[in-house]
Amino acid sequence: MTHTRPQVEPDGRYTVQQAAKALGVERHTIYRYFDNGSLKFRVRKADNRRVTTGKWIVECWEENYL
């Protein structure tokens, strides 16, 4: 996980791959964070993809890094 706070827009929407890049982890780690409740996702209706917000990414980073 990255040592610096992720540079994301709080209201921005991020895919699993984008969240992984922002946090400096692999995609499978993002799914693990989702499974244990550290990171929340919604399903985007347009293409049925999971998306998270920048706010949730920062909260996940704070919970798992600080």
Distance bins in CASP14 RR format, pairs under 12 A and 6 or more apart:
PFRMAT RR
TARGET T0000
AUTHOR 0000-0000-0000
RMODE 2
METHOD distances of the structure
MODEL  1
1 19 0 0 0 0 0 1 0 0 0 0 0
1 20 0 0 0 0 0 1 0 0 0 0 0
1 21 0 0 0 0 0 1 0 0 0 0 0
1 22 0 0 0 0 0 1 0 0 0 0 0
1 23 1 0 1 0 0 0 0 0 0 0 0
1 24 1 0 0 1 0 0 0 0 0 0 0
1 25 1 0 1 0 0 0 0 0 0 0 0
1 26 0 0 0 0 0 1 0 0 0 0 0
1 29 0 0 0 0 1 0 0 0 0 0 0
1 30 0 0 0 0 0 1 0 0 0 0 0
1 32 0 0 0 0 0 1 0 0 0 0 0
1 33 0 0 0 0 1 0 0 0 0 0 0
1 38 0 0 0 0 0 1 0 0 0 0 0
1 39 0 0 0 0 0 1 0 0 0 0 0
1 57 0 0 0 0 0 1 0 0 0 0 0
1 60 0 0 0 0 1 0 0 0 0 0 0
1 61 1 0 0 1 0 0 0 0 0 0 0
1 62 0 0 0 0 0 1 0 0 0 0 0
1 63 0 0 0 0 0 1 0 0 0 0 0
1 64 1 0 0 1 0 0 0 0 0 0 0
1 65 1 0 1 0 0 0 0 0 0 0 0
1 66 0 0 0 0 0 1 0 0 0 0 0
2 8 0 0 0 0 0 1 0 0 0 0 0
2 19 0 0 0 0 0 1 0 0 0 0 0
2 20 0 0 0 0 0 1 0 0 0 0 0
2 21 0 0 0 0 1 0 0 0 0 0 0
2 22 1 0 0 1 0 0 0 0 0 0 0
2 23 1 0 0 1 0 0 0 0 0 0 0
2 24 1 0 1 0 0 0 0 0 0 0 0
2 25 0 0 0 0 1 0 0 0 0 0 0
2 29 0 0 0 0 0 1 0 0 0 0 0
2 57 0 0 0 0 0 1 0 0 0 0 0
2 58 0 0 0 0 0 1 0 0 0 0 0
2 60 0 0 0 0 0 1 0 0 0 0 0
2 61 1 0 0 1 0 0 0 0 0 0 0
2 64 0 0 0 0 0 1 0 0 0 0 0
2 65 1 0 0 1 0 0 0 0 0 0 0
3 23 0 0 0 0 0 1 0 0 0 0 0
3 24 0 0 0 0 1 0 0 0 0 0 0
3 61 0 0 0 0 1 0 0 0 0 0 0
3 65 1 0 0 1 0 0 0 0 0 0 0
3 66 0 0 0 0 0 1 0 0 0 0 0
4 22 0 0 0 0 0 1 0 0 0 0 0
4 23 0 0 0 0 0 1 0 0 0 0 0
4 24 0 0 0 0 0 1 0 0 0 0 0
4 58 0 0 0 0 0 1 0 0 0 0 0
4 61 0 0 0 0 1 0 0 0 0 0 0
4 65 0 0 0 0 1 0 0 0 0 0 0
4 66 0 0 0 0 0 1 0 0 0 0 0
5 22 0 0 0 0 1 0 0 0 0 0 0
5 23 0 0 0 0 0 1 0 0 0 0 0
5 54 0 0 0 0 0 1 0 0 0 0 0
5 57 0 0 0 0 1 0 0 0 0 0 0
5 58 1 0 0 1 0 0 0 0 0 0 0
5 59 0 0 0 0 0 1 0 0 0 0 0
5 60 0 0 0 0 0 1 0 0 0 0 0
5 61 1 0 0 1 0 0 0 0 0 0 0
5 62 0 0 0 0 1 0 0 0 0 0 0
5 65 0 0 0 0 1 0 0 0 0 0 0
5 66 0 0 0 0 1 0 0 0 0 0 0
6 12 0 0 0 0 0 1 0 0 0 0 0
6 14 0 0 0 0 1 0 0 0 0 0 0
6 18 0 0 0 0 0 1 0 0 0 0 0
6 19 0 0 0 0 1 0 0 0 0 0 0
6 20 0 0 0 0 0 1 0 0 0 0 0
6 21 0 0 0 0 1 0 0 0 0 0 0
6 22 1 0 1 0 0 0 0 0 0 0 0
6 23 1 0 1 0 0 0 0 0 0 0 0
6 24 0 0 0 0 1 0 0 0 0 0 0
6 25 0 0 0 0 0 1 0 0 0 0 0
6 39 0 0 0 0 0 1 0 0 0 0 0
6 52 0 0 0 0 0 1 0 0 0 0 0
6 53 0 0 0 0 0 1 0 0 0 0 0
6 54 1 0 0 1 0 0 0 0 0 0 0
6 55 0 0 0 0 0 1 0 0 0 0 0
6 56 0 0 0 0 0 1 0 0 0 0 0
6 57 1 0 1 0 0 0 0 0 0 0 0
6 58 1 0 1 0 0 0 0 0 0 0 0
6 59 0 0 0 0 0 1 0 0 0 0 0
6 60 0 0 0 0 1 0 0 0 0 0 0
6 61 1 0 1 0 0 0 0 0 0 0 0
6 62 0 0 0 0 1 0 0 0 0 0 0
6 64 0 0 0 0 0 1 0 0 0 0 0
6 65 0 0 0 0 1 0 0 0 0 0 0
7 14 0 0 0 0 0 1 0 0 0 0 0
7 18 0 0 0 0 0 1 0 0 0 0 0
7 21 0 0 0 0 0 1 0 0 0 0 0
7 22 1 0 0 1 0 0 0 0 0 0 0
7 23 0 0 0 0 0 1 0 0 0 0 0
7 24 0 0 0 0 0 1 0 0 0 0 0
7 54 0 0 0 0 1 0 0 0 0 0 0
7 57 0 0 0 0 1 0 0 0 0 0 0
7 58 0 0 0 0 1 0 0 0 0 0 0
7 61 0 0 0 0 0 1 0 0 0 0 0
8 14 1 0 0 1 0 0 0 0 0 0 0
8 18 0 0 0 0 1 0 0 0 0 0 0
8 19 0 0 0 0 1 0 0 0 0 0 0
8 21 0 0 0 0 0 1 0 0 0 0 0
8 22 1 0 1 0 0 0 0 0 0 0 0
8 23 0 0 0 0 1 0 0 0 0 0 0
8 24 0 0 0 0 0 1 0 0 0 0 0
8 52 0 0 0 0 1 0 0 0 0 0 0
8 53 0 0 0 0 1 0 0 0 0 0 0
8 54 1 0 1 0 0 0 0 0 0 0 0
8 55 0 0 0 0 1 0 0 0 0 0 0
8 56 0 0 0 0 1 0 0 0 0 0 0
8 57 1 0 1 0 0 0 0 0 0 0 0
8 58 1 0 0 1 0 0 0 0 0 0 0
8 59 0 0 0 0 0 1 0 0 0 0 0
8 60 0 0 0 0 0 1 0 0 0 0 0
8 61 0 0 0 0 1 0 0 0 0 0 0
9 18 0 0 0 0 0 1 0 0 0 0 0
9 22 0 0 0 0 0 1 0 0 0 0 0
9 52 0 0 0 0 0 1 0 0 0 0 0
9 53 0 0 0 0 1 0 0 0 0 0 0
9 54 1 0 0 1 0 0 0 0 0 0 0
9 55 0 0 0 0 1 0 0 0 0 0 0
9 56 0 0 0 0 0 1 0 0 0 0 0
9 57 0 0 0 0 1 0 0 0 0 0 0
9 58 0 0 0 0 0 1 0 0 0 0 0
10 52 0 0 0 0 0 1 0 0 0 0 0
10 53 1 0 0 1 0 0 0 0 0 0 0
10 54 1 0 1 0 0 0 0 0 0 0 0
10 55 1 0 1 0 0 0 0 0 0 0 0
10 56 0 0 0 0 1 0 0 0 0 0 0
10 57 0 0 0 0 1 0 0 0 0 0 0
10 58 1 0 0 1 0 0 0 0 0 0 0
10 59 0 0 0 0 0 1 0 0 0 0 0
11 51 0 0 0 0 0 1 0 0 0 0 0
11 52 0 0 0 0 0 1 0 0 0 0 0
11 53 1 0 0 1 0 0 0 0 0 0 0
11 54 1 0 0 1 0 0 0 0 0 0 0
11 55 1 0 0 1 0 0 0 0 0 0 0
11 56 0 0 0 0 0 1 0 0 0 0 0
11 57 0 0 0 0 0 1 0 0 0 0 0
11 58 0 0 0 0 0 1 0 0 0 0 0
12 18 0 0 0 0 1 0 0 0 0 0 0
12 19 0 0 0 0 0 1 0 0 0 0 0
12 22 0 0 0 0 0 1 0 0 0 0 0
12 42 0 0 0 0 0 1 0 0 0 0 0
12 51 0 0 0 0 1 0 0 0 0 0 0
12 52 0 0 0 0 1 0 0 0 0 0 0
12 53 1 0 1 0 0 0 0 0 0 0 0
12 54 1 0 1 0 0 0 0 0 0 0 0
12 55 0 0 0 0 1 0 0 0 0 0 0
12 56 0 0 0 0 1 0 0 0 0 0 0
12 57 0 0 0 0 1 0 0 0 0 0 0
12 58 0 0 0 0 0 1 0 0 0 0 0
13 19 0 0 0 0 0 1 0 0 0 0 0
13 41 0 0 0 0 0 1 0 0 0 0 0
13 42 0 0 0 0 1 0 0 0 0 0 0
13 43 0 0 0 0 0 1 0 0 0 0 0
13 44 1 0 0 1 0 0 0 0 0 0 0
13 46 0 0 0 0 0 1 0 0 0 0 0
13 47 0 0 0 0 0 1 0 0 0 0 0
13 49 0 0 0 0 1 0 0 0 0 0 0
13 50 0 0 0 0 0 1 0 0 0 0 0
13 51 1 0 1 0 0 0 0 0 0 0 0
13 52 1 0 0 1 0 0 0 0 0 0 0
13 53 1 0 0 1 0 0 0 0 0 0 0
13 54 0 0 0 0 1 0 0 0 0 0 0
13 55 0 0 0 0 0 1 0 0 0 0 0
13 56 0 0 0 0 0 1 0 0 0 0 0
13 57 0 0 0 0 0 1 0 0 0 0 0
14 20 0 0 0 0 1 0 0 0 0 0 0
14 21 0 0 0 0 1 0 0 0 0 0 0
14 22 1 0 0 1 0 0 0 0 0 0 0
14 23 0 0 0 0 1 0 0 0 0 0 0
14 30 0 0 0 0 1 0 0 0 0 0 0
14 39 0 0 0 0 0 1 0 0 0 0 0
14 40 0 0 0 0 0 1 0 0 0 0 0
14 41 0 0 0 0 1 0 0 0 0 0 0
14 42 0 0 0 0 0 1 0 0 0 0 0
14 44 0 0 0 0 0 1 0 0 0 0 0
14 49 0 0 0 0 0 1 0 0 0 0 0
14 50 0 0 0 0 1 0 0 0 0 0 0
14 51 1 0 0 1 0 0 0 0 0 0 0
14 52 1 0 1 0 0 0 0 0 0 0 0
14 53 1 0 0 1 0 0 0 0 0 0 0
14 54 1 0 0 1 0 0 0 0 0 0 0
14 55 0 0 0 0 0 1 0 0 0 0 0
14 56 0 0 0 0 1 0 0 0 0 0 0
14 57 1 0 0 1 0 0 0 0 0 0 0
14 58 0 0 0 0 0 1 0 0 0 0 0
14 60 0 0 0 0 0 1 0 0 0 0 0
15 21 0 0 0 0 1 0 0 0 0 0 0
15 22 0 0 0 0 0 1 0 0 0 0 0
15 27 0 0 0 0 1 0 0 0 0 0 0
15 30 0 0 0 0 1 0 0 0 0 0 0
15 41 0 0 0 0 1 0 0 0 0 0 0
15 42 0 0 0 0 0 1 0 0 0 0 0
15 43 0 0 0 0 0 1 0 0 0 0 0
15 44 0 0 0 0 1 0 0 0 0 0 0
15 47 0 0 0 0 1 0 0 0 0 0 0
15 48 0 0 0 0 0 1 0 0 0 0 0
15 49 1 0 0 1 0 0 0 0 0 0 0
15 50 1 0 0 1 0 0 0 0 0 0 0
15 51 1 0 1 0 0 0 0 0 0 0 0
15 52 0 0 0 0 1 0 0 0 0 0 0
15 53 0 0 0 0 0 1 0 0 0 0 0
15 54 0 0 0 0 0 1 0 0 0 0 0
15 57 0 0 0 0 0 1 0 0 0 0 0
16 22 0 0 0 0 0 1 0 0 0 0 0
16 23 0 0 0 0 0 1 0 0 0 0 0
16 25 0 0 0 0 0 1 0 0 0 0 0
16 26 0 0 0 0 0 1 0 0 0 0 0
16 27 1 0 1 0 0 0 0 0 0 0 0
16 28 0 0 0 0 1 0 0 0 0 0 0
16 29 0 0 0 0 0 1 0 0 0 0 0
16 30 1 0 1 0 0 0 0 0 0 0 0
16 31 1 0 0 1 0 0 0 0 0 0 0
16 32 0 0 0 0 0 1 0 0 0 0 0
16 33 0 0 0 0 0 1 0 0 0 0 0
16 34 0 0 0 0 1 0 0 0 0 0 0
16 39 0 0 0 0 1 0 0 0 0 0 0
16 41 1 0 0 1 0 0 0 0 0 0 0
16 42 0 0 0 0 0 1 0 0 0 0 0
16 43 0 0 0 0 0 1 0 0 0 0 0
16 44 0 0 0 0 0 1 0 0 0 0 0
16 49 1 0 0 1 0 0 0 0 0 0 0
16 50 1 0 1 0 0 0 0 0 0 0 0
16 51 0 0 0 0 1 0 0 0 0 0 0
16 52 1 0 0 1 0 0 0 0 0 0 0
16 57 0 0 0 0 0 1 0 0 0 0 0
17 23 0 0 0 0 0 1 0 0 0 0 0
17 24 0 0 0 0 0 1 0 0 0 0 0
17 25 0 0 0 0 0 1 0 0 0 0 0
17 26 0 0 0 0 0 1 0 0 0 0 0
17 27 1 0 0 1 0 0 0 0 0 0 0
17 28 0 0 0 0 0 1 0 0 0 0 0
17 29 0 0 0 0 0 1 0 0 0 0 0
17 30 0 0 0 0 1 0 0 0 0 0 0
17 31 0 0 0 0 0 1 0 0 0 0 0
17 49 0 0 0 0 1 0 0 0 0 0 0
17 50 0 0 0 0 0 1 0 0 0 0 0
17 51 0 0 0 0 0 1 0 0 0 0 0
17 52 0 0 0 0 0 1 0 0 0 0 0
18 24 0 0 0 0 0 1 0 0 0 0 0
18 25 0 0 0 0 0 1 0 0 0 0 0
18 27 0 0 0 0 0 1 0 0 0 0 0
18 30 0 0 0 0 1 0 0 0 0 0 0
18 41 0 0 0 0 0 1 0 0 0 0 0
18 49 0 0 0 0 0 1 0 0 0 0 0
18 50 0 0 0 0 0 1 0 0 0 0 0
18 51 0 0 0 0 1 0 0 0 0 0 0
18 52 0 0 0 0 1 0 0 0 0 0 0
18 53 0 0 0 0 0 1 0 0 0 0 0
18 54 0 0 0 0 1 0 0 0 0 0 0
18 57 0 0 0 0 1 0 0 0 0 0 0
19 25 0 0 0 0 1 0 0 0 0 0 0
19 26 0 0 0 0 0 1 0 0 0 0 0
19 27 0 0 0 0 1 0 0 0 0 0 0
19 29 0 0 0 0 1 0 0 0 0 0 0
19 30 1 0 1 0 0 0 0 0 0 0 0
19 31 0 0 0 0 0 1 0 0 0 0 0
19 33 0 0 0 0 1 0 0 0 0 0 0
19 34 0 0 0 0 1 0 0 0 0 0 0
19 38 0 0 0 0 0 1 0 0 0 0 0
19 39 1 0 0 1 0 0 0 0 0 0 0
19 40 0 0 0 0 0 1 0 0 0 0 0
19 41 0 0 0 0 1 0 0 0 0 0 0
19 49 0 0 0 0 0 1 0 0 0 0 0
19 50 0 0 0 0 1 0 0 0 0 0 0
19 51 0 0 0 0 1 0 0 0 0 0 0
19 52 1 0 1 0 0 0 0 0 0 0 0
19 53 0 0 0 0 1 0 0 0 0 0 0
19 54 0 0 0 0 1 0 0 0 0 0 0
19 55 0 0 0 0 0 1 0 0 0 0 0
19 56 0 0 0 0 1 0 0 0 0 0 0
19 57 1 0 1 0 0 0 0 0 0 0 0
19 58 0 0 0 0 0 1 0 0 0 0 0
19 59 0 0 0 0 0 1 0 0 0 0 0
19 60 0 0 0 0 1 0 0 0 0 0 0
19 61 0 0 0 0 0 1 0 0 0 0 0
20 26 1 0 0 1 0 0 0 0 0 0 0
20 27 1 0 1 0 0 0 0 0 0 0 0
20 28 0 0 0 0 1 0 0 0 0 0 0
20 29 1 0 0 1 0 0 0 0 0 0 0
20 30 1 0 1 0 0 0 0 0 0 0 0
20 31 0 0 0 0 1 0 0 0 0 0 0
20 32 0 0 0 0 0 1 0 0 0 0 0
20 33 0 0 0 0 1 0 0 0 0 0 0
20 34 0 0 0 0 0 1 0 0 0 0 0
20 39 0 0 0 0 0 1 0 0 0 0 0
20 50 0 0 0 0 0 1 0 0 0 0 0
20 52 0 0 0 0 0 1 0 0 0 0 0
20 57 0 0 0 0 1 0 0 0 0 0 0
20 60 0 0 0 0 0 1 0 0 0 0 0
21 27 0 0 0 0 1 0 0 0 0 0 0
21 29 0 0 0 0 0 1 0 0 0 0 0
21 30 0 0 0 0 1 0 0 0 0 0 0
21 57 0 0 0 0 0 1 0 0 0 0 0
22 30 0 0 0 0 1 0 0 0 0 0 0
22 39 0 0 0 0 0 1 0 0 0 0 0
22 52 0 0 0 0 1 0 0 0 0 0 0
22 53 0 0 0 0 0 1 0 0 0 0 0
22 54 1 0 0 1 0 0 0 0 0 0 0
22 56 0 0 0 0 0 1 0 0 0 0 0
22 57 1 0 1 0 0 0 0 0 0 0 0
22 58 0 0 0 0 1 0 0 0 0 0 0
22 60 0 0 0 0 1 0 0 0 0 0 0
22 61 0 0 0 0 1 0 0 0 0 0 0
23 29 1 0 0 1 0 0 0 0 0 0 0
23 30 1 0 0 1 0 0 0 0 0 0 0
23 32 0 0 0 0 0 1 0 0 0 0 0
23 33 0 0 0 0 1 0 0 0 0 0 0
23 38 0 0 0 0 0 1 0 0 0 0 0
23 39 0 0 0 0 1 0 0 0 0 0 0
23 52 0 0 0 0 0 1 0 0 0 0 0
23 54 0 0 0 0 0 1 0 0 0 0 0
23 56 0 0 0 0 0 1 0 0 0 0 0
23 57 1 0 0 1 0 0 0 0 0 0 0
23 58 0 0 0 0 1 0 0 0 0 0 0
23 59 0 0 0 0 0 1 0 0 0 0 0
23 60 1 0 0 1 0 0 0 0 0 0 0
23 61 1 0 0 1 0 0 0 0 0 0 0
23 62 0 0 0 0 0 1 0 0 0 0 0
23 63 0 0 0 0 0 1 0 0 0 0 0
23 64 0 0 0 0 1 0 0 0 0 0 0
23 65 0 0 0 0 1 0 0 0 0 0 0
24 30 0 0 0 0 1 0 0 0 0 0 0
24 33 0 0 0 0 0 1 0 0 0 0 0
24 57 0 0 0 0 0 1 0 0 0 0 0
24 60 0 0 0 0 0 1 0 0 0 0 0
24 61 0 0 0 0 1 0 0 0 0 0 0
24 64 0 0 0 0 0 1 0 0 0 0 0
24 65 0 0 0 0 0 1 0 0 0 0 0
25 31 0 0 0 0 0 1 0 0 0 0 0
25 32 0 0 0 0 1 0 0 0 0 0 0
25 33 0 0 0 0 1 0 0 0 0 0 0
25 38 0 0 0 0 0 1 0 0 0 0 0
25 39 0 0 0 0 0 1 0 0 0 0 0
25 57 0 0 0 0 0 1 0 0 0 0 0
25 60 0 0 0 0 1 0 0 0 0 0 0
25 61 0 0 0 0 1 0 0 0 0 0 0
25 64 0 0 0 0 1 0 0 0 0 0 0
25 65 0 0 0 0 0 1 0 0 0 0 0
26 32 0 0 0 0 1 0 0 0 0 0 0
26 33 0 0 0 0 0 1 0 0 0 0 0
27 33 0 0 0 0 0 1 0 0 0 0 0
27 34 0 0 0 0 0 1 0 0 0 0 0
27 39 0 0 0 0 0 1 0 0 0 0 0
27 50 0 0 0 0 0 1 0 0 0 0 0
28 34 0 0 0 0 0 1 0 0 0 0 0
28 35 0 0 0 0 0 1 0 0 0 0 0
29 35 0 0 0 0 0 1 0 0 0 0 0
29 36 0 0 0 0 0 1 0 0 0 0 0
29 38 0 0 0 0 0 1 0 0 0 0 0
29 39 0 0 0 0 1 0 0 0 0 0 0
29 60 0 0 0 0 0 1 0 0 0 0 0
29 64 0 0 0 0 1 0 0 0 0 0 0
30 36 0 0 0 0 0 1 0 0 0 0 0
30 37 0 0 0 0 0 1 0 0 0 0 0
30 38 0 0 0 0 1 0 0 0 0 0 0
30 39 1 0 0 1 0 0 0 0 0 0 0
30 40 0 0 0 0 0 1 0 0 0 0 0
30 41 0 0 0 0 1 0 0 0 0 0 0
30 50 0 0 0 0 1 0 0 0 0 0 0
30 51 0 0 0 0 0 1 0 0 0 0 0
30 52 0 0 0 0 1 0 0 0 0 0 0
30 56 0 0 0 0 0 1 0 0 0 0 0
30 57 0 0 0 0 1 0 0 0 0 0 0
30 60 0 0 0 0 1 0 0 0 0 0 0
30 61 0 0 0 0 0 1 0 0 0 0 0
30 64 0 0 0 0 0 1 0 0 0 0 0
31 37 0 0 0 0 0 1 0 0 0 0 0
31 38 0 0 0 0 0 1 0 0 0 0 0
31 39 0 0 0 0 1 0 0 0 0 0 0
31 41 0 0 0 0 1 0 0 0 0 0 0
31 50 0 0 0 0 1 0 0 0 0 0 0
31 52 0 0 0 0 0 1 0 0 0 0 0
32 38 0 0 0 0 1 0 0 0 0 0 0
32 39 0 0 0 0 1 0 0 0 0 0 0
32 60 0 0 0 0 0 1 0 0 0 0 0
32 64 0 0 0 0 0 1 0 0 0 0 0
33 39 1 0 1 0 0 0 0 0 0 0 0
33 40 0 0 0 0 1 0 0 0 0 0 0
33 41 0 0 0 0 1 0 0 0 0 0 0
33 50 0 0 0 0 0 1 0 0 0 0 0
33 52 0 0 0 0 1 0 0 0 0 0 0
33 56 0 0 0 0 1 0 0 0 0 0 0
33 57 0 0 0 0 1 0 0 0 0 0 0
33 59 0 0 0 0 0 1 0 0 0 0 0
33 60 1 0 1 0 0 0 0 0 0 0 0
33 61 0 0 0 0 1 0 0 0 0 0 0
33 63 0 0 0 0 1 0 0 0 0 0 0
33 64 1 0 0 1 0 0 0 0 0 0 0
33 65 0 0 0 0 0 1 0 0 0 0 0
34 40 1 0 0 1 0 0 0 0 0 0 0
34 41 1 0 1 0 0 0 0 0 0 0 0
34 42 0 0 0 0 0 1 0 0 0 0 0
34 50 1 0 0 1 0 0 0 0 0 0 0
34 51 0 0 0 0 0 1 0 0 0 0 0
34 52 0 0 0 0 1 0 0 0 0 0 0
34 56 0 0 0 0 0 1 0 0 0 0 0
34 57 0 0 0 0 0 1 0 0 0 0 0
34 60 0 0 0 0 1 0 0 0 0 0 0
35 41 0 0 0 0 0 1 0 0 0 0 0
36 60 0 0 0 0 0 1 0 0 0 0 0
36 63 0 0 0 0 1 0 0 0 0 0 0
36 64 0 0 0 0 1 0 0 0 0 0 0
37 52 0 0 0 0 0 1 0 0 0 0 0
37 56 0 0 0 0 0 1 0 0 0 0 0
37 59 0 0 0 0 0 1 0 0 0 0 0
37 60 0 0 0 0 1 0 0 0 0 0 0
37 63 0 0 0 0 1 0 0 0 0 0 0
37 64 0 0 0 0 0 1 0 0 0 0 0
38 52 0 0 0 0 0 1 0 0 0 0 0
38 56 0 0 0 0 1 0 0 0 0 0 0
38 57 0 0 0 0 0 1 0 0 0 0 0
38 58 0 0 0 0 0 1 0 0 0 0 0
38 59 0 0 0 0 1 0 0 0 0 0 0
38 60 1 0 1 0 0 0 0 0 0 0 0
38 61 0 0 0 0 1 0 0 0 0 0 0
38 62 0 0 0 0 1 0 0 0 0 0 0
38 63 1 0 1 0 0 0 0 0 0 0 0
38 64 1 0 1 0 0 0 0 0 0 0 0
38 65 0 0 0 0 0 1 0 0 0 0 0
39 50 0 0 0 0 1 0 0 0 0 0 0
39 51 0 0 0 0 0 1 0 0 0 0 0
39 52 1 0 0 1 0 0 0 0 0 0 0
39 53 0 0 0 0 0 1 0 0 0 0 0
39 54 0 0 0 0 0 1 0 0 0 0 0
39 55 0 0 0 0 0 1 0 0 0 0 0
39 56 1 0 1 0 0 0 0 0 0 0 0
39 57 1 0 0 1 0 0 0 0 0 0 0
39 58 0 0 0 0 0 1 0 0 0 0 0
39 59 0 0 0 0 1 0 0 0 0 0 0
39 60 1 0 1 0 0 0 0 0 0 0 0
39 61 0 0 0 0 1 0 0 0 0 0 0
39 62 0 0 0 0 0 1 0 0 0 0 0
39 63 0 0 0 0 1 0 0 0 0 0 0
39 64 0 0 0 0 1 0 0 0 0 0 0
40 50 0 0 0 0 1 0 0 0 0 0 0
40 51 0 0 0 0 0 1 0 0 0 0 0
40 52 1 0 0 1 0 0 0 0 0 0 0
40 53 1 0 0 1 0 0 0 0 0 0 0
40 54 0 0 0 0 0 1 0 0 0 0 0
40 55 0 0 0 0 1 0 0 0 0 0 0
40 56 1 0 1 0 0 0 0 0 0 0 0
40 57 0 0 0 0 1 0 0 0 0 0 0
40 59 0 0 0 0 1 0 0 0 0 0 0
40 60 0 0 0 0 1 0 0 0 0 0 0
40 63 0 0 0 0 0 1 0 0 0 0 0
41 48 0 0 0 0 0 1 0 0 0 0 0
41 49 0 0 0 0 1 0 0 0 0 0 0
41 50 1 0 1 0 0 0 0 0 0 0 0
41 51 1 0 0 1 0 0 0 0 0 0 0
41 52 1 0 1 0 0 0 0 0 0 0 0
41 53 0 0 0 0 1 0 0 0 0 0 0
41 54 0 0 0 0 0 1 0 0 0 0 0
41 56 0 0 0 0 1 0 0 0 0 0 0
41 57 0 0 0 0 0 1 0 0 0 0 0
41 60 0 0 0 0 0 1 0 0 0 0 0
42 48 0 0 0 0 0 1 0 0 0 0 0
42 49 0 0 0 0 1 0 0 0 0 0 0
42 50 1 0 0 1 0 0 0 0 0 0 0
42 51 1 0 1 0 0 0 0 0 0 0 0
42 52 1 0 0 1 0 0 0 0 0 0 0
42 53 0 0 0 0 1 0 0 0 0 0 0
42 56 0 0 0 0 1 0 0 0 0 0 0
43 49 1 0 0 1 0 0 0 0 0 0 0
43 50 1 0 1 0 0 0 0 0 0 0 0
43 51 1 0 0 1 0 0 0 0 0 0 0
43 52 0 0 0 0 0 1 0 0 0 0 0
44 50 1 0 0 1 0 0 0 0 0 0 0
44 51 1 0 1 0 0 0 0 0 0 0 0
44 52 0 0 0 0 0 1 0 0 0 0 0
44 53 0 0 0 0 0 1 0 0 0 0 0
45 51 0 0 0 0 0 1 0 0 0 0 0
50 56 0 0 0 0 0 1 0 0 0 0 0
51 57 0 0 0 0 0 1 0 0 0 0 0
52 58 0 0 0 0 0 1 0 0 0 0 0
52 59 0 0 0 0 1 0 0 0 0 0 0
52 60 0 0 0 0 1 0 0 0 0 0 0
52 61 0 0 0 0 0 1 0 0 0 0 0
53 59 0 0 0 0 1 0 0 0 0 0 0
53 60 0 0 0 0 0 1 0 0 0 0 0
54 60 0 0 0 0 1 0 0 0 0 0 0
54 61 0 0 0 0 1 0 0 0 0 0 0
54 62 0 0 0 0 0 1 0 0 0 0 0
55 61 0 0 0 0 0 1 0 0 0 0 0
55 62 0 0 0 0 0 1 0 0 0 0 0
56 62 0 0 0 0 0 1 0 0 0 0 0
56 63 0 0 0 0 0 1 0 0 0 0 0
57 63 0 0 0 0 0 1 0 0 0 0 0
57 64 0 0 0 0 0 1 0 0 0 0 0
57 65 0 0 0 0 0 1 0 0 0 0 0
58 64 0 0 0 0 0 1 0 0 0 0 0
58 65 0 0 0 0 0 1 0 0 0 0 0
58 66 0 0 0 0 0 1 0 0 0 0 0
59 65 0 0 0 0 0 1 0 0 0 0 0
59 66 0 0 0 0 0 1 0 0 0 0 0
60 66 0 0 0 0 0 1 0 0 0 0 0
END
